[in-house]
Amino acid sequence: MNTTPTLHDTVDALVVAFESLGPSDVKQLGLWYAADARFKDPFKEVQGVAAIEAIFTHMFDSLHQPRFVVTERIVQGTQCFLVWDFLFHFKTMDRKTPQCIRGGSHLQFVAGDDGAWRISLHRDYWDAAEELYEKLPWVGGLMRWLKNRVNA
């Protein structure tokens, strides 16, 4: 009887872990990521579990009640794509308005020596201009003006 989880099982568990991630869970990311995993989003590109942990720690330090809600998942071969909403409140400006960034994550997995699947590449895709900059009071007007000019 094979007790090694399939990639589908791993993705199911990973979605639960991401959706329930809290500040105290950040040090457990090494259970999900390979030691030399790479992470890239519109702001950073890092390699290694410690650097990935630092990104999530910064997220919890900078935002109030950040959380992910995974709305779709596609698993094929050793890859998956997660579609998500990232919900949070700003800590320093407009703290009352709930914020939502919609995006997706492309994850590539490798099987470890223990047979467990771990993320070797995590790349987030989301539109920083539309989902973040346009919401900032001092940049939003400029971003919306530029968007209108380009679309005119």
N, CA, C and O of each residue as an XYZ file, in Angstrom:
608
protein
N       0.844     -1.187      0.000
C       0.000      0.000      0.000
C       0.883      1.242      0.000
O       1.745      1.391      0.866
N       0.677      2.124     -0.954
C       1.473      3.343     -1.092
C       0.857      4.456     -0.237
O      -0.301      4.826     -0.430
N       1.641      4.983      0.709
C       1.154      6.062      1.563
C       1.741      7.414      1.170
O       1.485      8.424      1.825
N       2.536      7.426      0.089
C       3.098      8.688     -0.382
C       1.985      9.517     -1.011
O       1.276      9.030     -1.891
N       1.821     10.767     -0.571
C       0.750     11.591     -1.142
C       0.988     11.890     -2.621
O       2.122     12.095     -3.052
N      -0.081     11.911     -3.373
C       0.014     12.322     -4.772
C       0.191     13.835     -4.817
O       0.030     14.516     -3.805
N       0.519     14.352     -5.984
C       0.639     15.805     -6.120
C      -0.716     16.468     -5.875
O      -0.780     17.547     -5.287
N      -1.784     15.835     -6.318
C      -3.129     16.383     -6.060
C      -3.392     16.480     -4.554
O      -3.930     17.482     -4.083
N      -3.014     15.439     -3.795
C      -3.174     15.464     -2.337
C      -2.354     16.605     -1.732
O      -2.818     17.319     -0.844
N      -1.134     16.758     -2.227
C      -0.251     17.806     -1.714
C      -0.831     19.187     -2.006
O      -0.822     20.057     -1.135
N      -1.330     19.395     -3.211
C      -1.917     20.698     -3.567
C      -3.140     20.969     -2.698
O      -3.324     22.094     -2.233
N      -3.976     19.962     -2.471
C      -5.141     20.149     -1.594
C      -4.700     20.610     -0.204
O      -5.271     21.550      0.350
N      -3.691     19.952      0.356
C      -3.195     20.326      1.682
C      -2.527     21.693      1.662
O      -2.657     22.464      2.613
N      -1.813     21.998      0.584
C      -1.147     23.293      0.445
C      -2.162     24.427      0.400
O      -1.939     25.477      1.003
N      -3.266     24.234     -0.302
C      -4.315     25.257     -0.369
C      -4.847     25.531      1.035
O      -5.028     26.690      1.409
N      -5.095     24.502      1.802
C      -5.557     24.682      3.187
C      -4.504     25.458      3.982
O      -4.839     26.368      4.741
N      -3.231     25.095      3.805
C      -2.155     25.774      4.534
C      -2.066     27.247      4.147
O      -1.928     28.101      5.023
N      -2.142     27.561      2.856
C      -2.079     28.955      2.415
C      -3.290     29.749      2.912
O      -3.149     30.897      3.334
N      -4.470     29.144      2.864
C      -5.673     29.861      3.277
C      -5.721     30.096      4.786
O      -6.406     31.010      5.246
N      -5.012     29.294      5.548
C      -5.021     29.456      7.011
C      -3.695     29.996      7.540
O      -3.487     30.026      8.753
N      -2.802     30.419      6.660
C      -1.468     30.887      7.047
C      -1.544     32.078      7.989
O      -2.242     33.057      7.722
N      -0.825     31.981      9.082
C      -0.705     33.069     10.037
C       0.755     33.342     10.326
O       1.624     32.593      9.880
N       1.039     34.400     11.062
C       2.440     34.755     11.345
C       3.234     33.620     11.987
O       4.419     33.451     11.697
N       2.597     32.848     12.848
C       3.314     31.766     13.530
C       3.585     30.571     12.610
O       4.360     29.683     12.964
N       2.956     30.544     11.440
C       3.141     29.434     10.502
C       4.292     29.660      9.527
O       4.707     28.727      8.839
N       4.805     30.861      9.457
C       5.824     31.198      8.453
C       7.042     30.284      8.582
O       7.606     29.875      7.567
N       7.453     29.959      9.785
C       8.634     29.103      9.992
C       8.389     27.665      9.546
O       9.320     26.861      9.523
N       7.151     27.333      9.194
C       6.820     25.988      8.710
C       6.849     25.896      7.181
O       6.580     24.834      6.621
N       7.173     27.002      6.506
C       7.153     26.992      5.044
C       8.143     26.006      4.443
O       7.960     25.554      3.312
N       9.183     25.672      5.184
C      10.153     24.683      4.715
C       9.544     23.306      4.513
O      10.120     22.465      3.823
N       8.385     23.073      5.109
C       7.684     21.811      4.869
C       7.079     21.774      3.473
O       6.838     20.699      2.923
N       6.836     22.946      2.901
C       6.190     23.057      1.589
C       7.165     23.378      0.463
O       6.921     23.019     -0.689
N       8.272     24.054      0.787
C       9.220     24.507     -0.225
C      10.511     23.697     -0.169
O      10.986     23.343      0.911
N      11.071     23.406     -1.337
C      12.393     22.792     -1.413
C      13.421     23.792     -0.884
O      13.203     25.002     -0.948
N      14.531     23.290     -0.367
C      15.541     24.153      0.260
C      16.023     25.261     -0.676
O      16.289     26.375     -0.225
N      16.137     24.968     -1.969
C      16.639     25.964     -2.934
C      15.523     26.547     -3.797
O      15.781     27.024     -4.903
N      14.287     26.513     -3.302
C      13.136     27.003     -4.066
C      13.316     28.469     -4.452
O      13.953     29.246     -3.741
N      12.741     28.819     -5.591
C      12.743     30.201     -6.058
C      11.335     30.765     -5.939
O      10.346     30.059     -6.136
N      11.266     32.056     -5.612
C       9.991     32.770     -5.493
C      10.124     34.080     -6.249
O      11.122     34.789     -6.121
N       9.094     34.395     -7.046
C       9.104     35.668     -7.787
C       7.693     36.227     -7.794
O       6.724     35.501     -8.021
N       7.586     37.529     -7.541
C       6.330     38.261     -7.677
C       6.662     39.602     -8.324
O       7.818     39.828     -8.682
N       5.684     40.503     -8.486
C       6.002     41.777     -9.155
C       7.044     42.631     -8.438
O       7.562     43.577     -9.031
N       7.367     42.326     -7.179
C       8.299     43.160     -6.422
C       9.624     42.496     -6.086
O      10.639     43.180     -5.955
N       9.634     41.194     -5.947
C      10.839     40.511     -5.470
C      11.094     39.231     -6.242
O      10.184     38.621     -6.805
N      12.352     38.849     -6.251
C      12.759     37.537     -6.735
C      13.824     37.034     -5.780
O      14.880     37.649     -5.633
N      13.543     35.910     -5.130
C      14.459     35.388     -4.117
C      14.618     33.884     -4.300
O      13.859     33.239     -5.025
N      15.630     33.345     -3.617
C      15.846     31.899     -3.649
C      16.184     31.433     -2.244
O      16.926     32.093     -1.517
N      15.632     30.289     -1.874
C      15.889     29.681     -0.573
C      14.733     29.902      0.383
O      14.039     30.918      0.324
N      14.540     28.933      1.262
C      13.412     28.975      2.191
C      13.475     30.198      3.103
O      12.449     30.829      3.353
N      14.658     30.541      3.604
C      14.771     31.693      4.516
C      14.321     32.982      3.828
O      13.652     33.812      4.443
N      14.682     33.153      2.567
C      14.281     34.362      1.822
C      12.769     34.366      1.561
O      12.135     35.420      1.599
N      12.201     33.200      1.299
C      10.752     33.106      1.087
C      10.023     33.390      2.401
O       9.014     34.094      2.411
N      10.527     32.849      3.498
C       9.947     33.140      4.815
C       9.969     34.638      5.093
O       9.016     35.181      5.652
N      11.054     35.310      4.705
C      11.173     36.757      4.932
C      10.084     37.526      4.183
O       9.576     38.523      4.696
N       9.722     37.085      2.990
C       8.655     37.747      2.229
C       7.325     37.626      2.967
O       6.589     38.605      3.091
N       7.019     36.429      3.453
C       5.757     36.237      4.168
C       5.768     36.964      5.513
O       4.739     37.500      5.926
N       6.902     36.994      6.200
C       7.008     37.749      7.455
C       6.749     39.227      7.199
O       6.028     39.875      7.958
N       7.336     39.759      6.134
C       7.115     41.167      5.773
C       5.636     41.422      5.486
O       5.098     42.461      5.869
N       4.979     40.474      4.811
C       3.557     40.617      4.529
C       2.767     40.775      5.833
O       1.919     41.660      5.945
N       3.046     39.921      6.808
C       2.315     39.999      8.077
C       2.689     41.248      8.875
O       1.858     41.789      9.604
N       3.925     41.702      8.743
C       4.352     42.920      9.437
C       3.738     44.172      8.819
O       3.464     45.140      9.529
N       3.518     44.165      7.505
C       3.098     45.362      6.771
C       1.594     45.516      6.627
O       1.100     46.628      6.443
N       0.856     44.408      6.710
C      -0.577     44.439      6.431
C      -1.362     43.900      7.625
O      -0.846     43.125      8.429
N      -2.604     44.322      7.720
C      -3.492     43.860      8.786
C      -4.368     42.738      8.243
O      -5.041     42.908      7.226
N      -4.360     41.607      8.909
C      -5.182     40.443      8.581
C      -5.052     39.979      7.128
O      -6.067     39.774      6.464
N      -3.825     39.808      6.618
C      -3.700     39.301      5.254
C      -4.093     37.828      5.192
O      -3.768     37.043      6.082
N      -4.798     37.474      4.122
C      -5.145     36.059      3.938
C      -5.435     35.796      2.464
O      -5.816     36.692      1.711
N      -5.245     34.560      2.089
C      -5.491     34.110      0.723
C      -6.750     33.270      0.672
O      -7.030     32.488      1.581
N      -7.505     33.441     -0.399
C      -8.644     32.579     -0.690
C      -8.410     32.025     -2.093
O      -8.438     32.766     -3.076
N      -8.182     30.732     -2.175
C      -7.931     30.088     -3.465
C      -9.283     29.769     -4.095
O     -10.116     29.090     -3.495
N      -9.488     30.269     -5.316
C     -10.785     30.101     -5.979
C     -10.755     29.049     -7.085
O     -11.800     28.519     -7.461
N      -9.582     28.747     -7.604
C      -9.440     27.733     -8.653
C      -8.071     27.088     -8.515
O      -7.135     27.684     -7.981
N      -7.973     25.849     -9.010
C      -6.674     25.177     -9.055
C      -6.640     24.235    -10.247
O      -7.623     23.569    -10.573
N      -5.493     24.201    -10.878
C      -5.260     23.294    -12.002
C      -3.962     22.563    -11.683
O      -2.939     23.191    -11.412
N      -4.008     21.240    -11.716
C      -2.820     20.431    -11.455
C      -2.563     19.581    -12.690
O      -3.453     18.884    -13.176
N      -1.326     19.650    -13.192
C      -0.955     18.848    -14.358
C       0.523     18.503    -14.261
O       1.362     19.383    -14.072
N       0.828     17.252    -14.389
C       2.221     16.812    -14.297
C       2.789     17.178    -12.937
O       2.233     16.801    -11.905
N       3.890     17.910    -12.933
C       4.529     18.340    -11.681
C       4.300     19.827    -11.425
O       5.083     20.470    -10.726
N       3.224     20.370    -11.992
C       2.935     21.790    -11.853
C       1.502     22.015    -11.418
O       0.643     21.148    -11.573
N       1.261     23.187    -10.874
C      -0.121     23.589    -10.639
C      -0.213     25.101    -10.759
O       0.776     25.824    -10.637
N      -1.422     25.547    -11.001
C      -1.707     26.978    -11.048
C      -2.868     27.223    -10.103
O      -3.919     26.592    -10.215
N      -2.670     28.148     -9.167
C      -3.699     28.528     -8.212
C      -4.195     29.924     -8.552
O      -3.394     30.836     -8.757
N      -5.492     30.096     -8.614
C      -6.102     31.419     -8.775
C      -6.578     31.819     -7.395
O      -7.228     31.030     -6.710
N      -6.259     33.050     -6.973
C      -6.557     33.451     -5.600
C      -6.978     34.905     -5.492
O      -6.735     35.728     -6.375
N      -7.619     35.178     -4.367
C      -7.877     36.544     -3.911
C      -7.027     36.731     -2.661
O      -7.025     35.886     -1.766
N      -6.314     37.831     -2.610
C      -5.519     38.170     -1.437
C      -6.250     39.309     -0.734
O      -6.362     40.412     -1.268
N      -6.736     39.031      0.449
C      -7.549     39.982      1.207
C      -6.734     40.541      2.363
O      -5.987     39.812      3.015
N      -6.883     41.859      2.616
C      -6.115     42.494      3.687
C      -6.664     43.887      3.943
O      -7.540     44.370      3.225
N      -6.129     44.526      4.983
C      -6.337     45.944      5.252
C      -4.953     46.570      5.348
O      -4.018     45.952      5.857
N      -4.829     47.789      4.862
C      -3.580     48.515      5.060
C      -3.420     48.833      6.544
O      -4.410     49.045      7.245
N      -2.189     48.865      7.018
C      -1.931     49.246      8.414
C      -1.722     50.744      8.560
O      -1.970     51.312      9.624
N      -1.264     51.386      7.484
C      -0.859     52.788      7.625
C      -1.771     53.782      6.928
O      -1.732     54.967      7.258
N      -2.594     53.348      5.977
C      -3.479     54.278      5.282
C      -4.797     53.563      5.016
O      -4.817     52.356      4.772
N      -5.866     54.287      5.062
C      -7.198     53.737      4.813
C      -7.357     52.357      5.448
O      -7.632     51.367      4.771
N      -7.177     52.321      6.746
C      -7.206     51.062      7.478
C      -8.582     50.407      7.524
O      -8.691     49.220      7.829
N      -9.625     51.164      7.227
C     -10.982     50.625      7.345
C     -11.458     49.897      6.090
O     -12.277     48.983      6.184
N     -10.959     50.288      4.919
C     -11.440     49.710      3.667
C     -10.779     48.360      3.408
O      -9.553     48.272      3.340
N     -11.585     47.310      3.265
C     -10.996     46.013      2.911
C     -10.397     46.083      1.507
O     -10.968     46.703      0.610
N      -9.253     45.447      1.327
C      -8.563     45.430      0.043
C      -8.566     44.012     -0.521
O      -8.578     43.037      0.230
N      -8.556     43.907     -1.837
C      -8.502     42.604     -2.499
C      -7.604     42.715     -3.725
O      -7.805     43.571     -4.587
N      -6.630     41.849     -3.786
C      -5.787     41.711     -4.966
C      -6.101     40.347     -5.561
O      -6.053     39.328     -4.872
N      -6.423     40.340     -6.847
C      -6.697     39.078     -7.531
C      -5.473     38.690     -8.343
O      -4.890     39.509     -9.053
N      -5.097     37.424     -8.222
C      -3.915     36.977     -8.942
C      -3.860     35.471     -9.041
O      -4.837     34.769     -8.781
N      -2.692     34.995     -9.424
C      -2.484     33.563     -9.561
C      -1.046     33.200     -9.261
O      -0.146     34.036     -9.344
N      -0.843     31.947     -8.914
C       0.498     31.431     -8.622
C       0.764     30.200     -9.467
O      -0.023     29.253     -9.481
N       1.884     30.229    -10.168
C       2.357     29.053    -10.892
C       3.361     28.359     -9.977
O       4.361     28.954     -9.576
N       3.090     27.112     -9.656
C       3.956     26.345     -8.768
C       4.505     25.136     -9.513
O       3.762     24.405    -10.168
N       5.809     24.937     -9.404
C       6.438     23.720     -9.914
C       6.918     22.931     -8.705
O       7.446     23.499     -7.749
N       6.731     21.627     -8.755
C       7.047     20.759     -7.624
C       8.157     19.784     -7.984
O       8.340     19.420     -9.146
N       8.888     19.373     -6.962
C       9.855     18.286     -7.071
C       9.562     17.315     -5.933
O       9.089     17.704     -4.865
N       9.853     16.054     -6.186
C       9.698     15.049     -5.134
C      10.996     14.993     -4.340
O      12.079     14.839     -4.906
N      10.873     15.120     -3.015
C      12.046     15.063     -2.156
C      12.501     13.631     -1.940
O      11.840     12.684     -2.368
N      13.639     13.484     -1.272
C      14.163     12.155     -0.961
C      13.174     11.346     -0.128
O      13.171     10.116     -0.173
N      12.342     12.039      0.626
C      11.338     11.377      1.462
C      10.055     11.068      0.689
O       9.107     10.526      1.258
N      10.016     11.409     -0.608
C       8.843     11.159     -1.435
C       7.806     12.262     -1.383
O       6.838     12.236     -2.143
N       7.989     13.229     -0.501
C       7.033     14.334     -0.380
C       7.268     15.343     -1.498
O       8.406     15.613     -1.882
N       6.177     15.893     -2.011
C       6.257     16.933     -3.027
C       6.529     18.275     -2.363
O       5.889     18.632     -1.373
N       7.491     19.020     -2.921
C       7.794     20.355     -2.410
C       7.883     21.333     -3.582
O       8.227     20.959     -4.703
N       7.567     22.581     -3.295
C       7.590     23.626     -4.320
C       9.037     23.977     -4.642
O       9.827     24.288     -3.751
N       9.374     23.921     -5.933
C      10.714     24.333     -6.360
C      10.688     25.719     -7.004
O      11.692     26.431     -7.008
N       9.522     26.094     -7.550
C       9.361     27.415     -8.140
C       7.963     27.924     -7.806
O       6.972     27.220     -8.006
N       7.891     29.137     -7.300
C       6.619     29.789     -6.971
C       6.664     31.157     -7.634
O       7.432     32.031     -7.231
N       5.836     31.330     -8.650
C       5.791     32.618     -9.346
C       4.379     33.168     -9.272
O       3.429     32.544     -9.743
N       4.254     34.351     -8.671
C       2.963     35.017     -8.547
C       2.768     35.980     -9.705
O       3.677     36.712    -10.096
N       1.553     35.957    -10.241
C       1.160     36.857    -11.320
C      -0.014     37.694    -10.846
O      -1.068     37.160    -10.501
N       0.168     38.999    -10.831
C      -0.926     39.932    -10.557
C      -0.503     41.307    -11.034
O       0.684     41.622    -11.116
N      -1.496     42.113    -11.343
C      -1.266     43.427    -11.925
C      -1.068     44.449    -10.806
O      -2.037     44.907    -10.201
N       0.175     44.802    -10.536
C       0.479     45.736     -9.448
C      -0.144     47.109     -9.694
O      -0.557     47.776     -8.745
N      -0.215     47.538    -10.949
C      -0.795     48.858    -11.242
C      -2.280     48.872    -10.885
O      -2.730     49.737    -10.134
N      -3.036     47.922    -11.418
C      -4.480     47.908    -11.184
C      -4.837     47.489     -9.766
O      -5.699     48.097     -9.133
N      -4.184     46.466     -9.275
C      -4.579     45.867     -7.997
C      -4.009     46.583     -6.772
O      -4.515     46.408     -5.664
N      -2.962     47.387     -6.965
C      -2.364     48.046     -5.805
C      -2.184     49.548     -6.012
O      -2.746     50.345     -5.262
N      -1.414     49.937     -7.012
C      -1.070     51.355     -7.174
C      -2.292     52.249     -7.355
O      -2.331     53.360     -6.828
N      -3.297     51.767     -8.104
C      -4.493     52.587     -8.326
C      -5.277     52.817     -7.039
O      -6.104     53.727     -6.972
N      -5.029     52.007     -6.022
C      -5.741     52.134     -4.754
C      -5.036     53.070     -3.774
O      -5.606     53.445     -2.750
N      -3.811     53.443     -4.087
C      -3.047     54.318     -3.197
C      -3.450     55.765     -3.443
O      -3.496     56.203     -4.593
N      -3.744     56.516     -2.383
C      -4.258     57.875     -2.567
C      -3.310     58.793     -3.331
O      -3.775     59.602     -4.133
N      -2.043     58.703     -3.121
C      -1.125     59.635     -3.738
C      -0.606     59.164     -5.088
O       0.034     59.943     -5.794
N      -0.857     57.921     -5.470
C      -0.412     57.401     -6.763
C      -1.600     57.029     -7.649
O      -1.492     57.041     -8.875
N      -2.729     56.699     -7.030
C      -3.889     56.186     -7.755
C      -4.375     57.084     -8.869
O      -4.662     56.610     -9.968
N      -4.473     58.380     -8.599
C      -4.938     59.319     -9.626
C      -4.029     59.302    -10.843
O      -4.503     59.272    -11.979
N      -2.739     59.321    -10.611
C      -1.775     59.283    -11.715
C      -1.898     57.975    -12.491
O      -1.887     57.983    -13.722
N      -2.015     56.856    -11.785
C      -2.121     55.563    -12.461
C      -3.392     55.480    -13.313
O      -3.357     54.973    -14.434
N      -4.505     55.974    -12.785
C      -5.757     55.951    -13.554
C      -5.658     56.865    -14.770
O      -6.162     56.521    -15.839
N      -5.017     58.026    -14.625
C      -4.825     58.955    -15.739
C      -3.973     58.295    -16.829
O      -4.306     58.374    -18.011
N      -2.869     57.641    -16.428
C      -2.008     56.967    -17.397
C      -2.762     55.857    -18.121
O      -2.632     55.697    -19.334
N      -3.539     55.102    -17.378
C      -4.320     54.013    -17.960
C      -5.308     54.551    -18.998
O      -5.457     53.981    -20.079
N      -5.978     55.654    -18.658
C      -6.918     56.271    -19.599
C      -6.201     56.785    -20.847
O      -6.719     56.661    -21.956
N      -5.013     57.360    -20.670
C      -4.257     57.891    -21.807
C      -3.840     56.749    -22.746
O      -3.933     56.869    -23.968
N      -3.391     55.670    -22.168
C      -2.953     54.527    -22.984
C      -4.130     53.913    -23.725
O      -3.986     53.481    -24.869
N      -5.284     53.870    -23.088
C      -6.474     53.255    -23.690
C      -7.242     54.186    -24.609
O      -8.200     53.755    -25.250
N      -6.845     55.468    -24.693
C      -7.579     56.441    -25.525
C      -7.310     56.223    -26.992
O      -7.843     56.948    -27.832
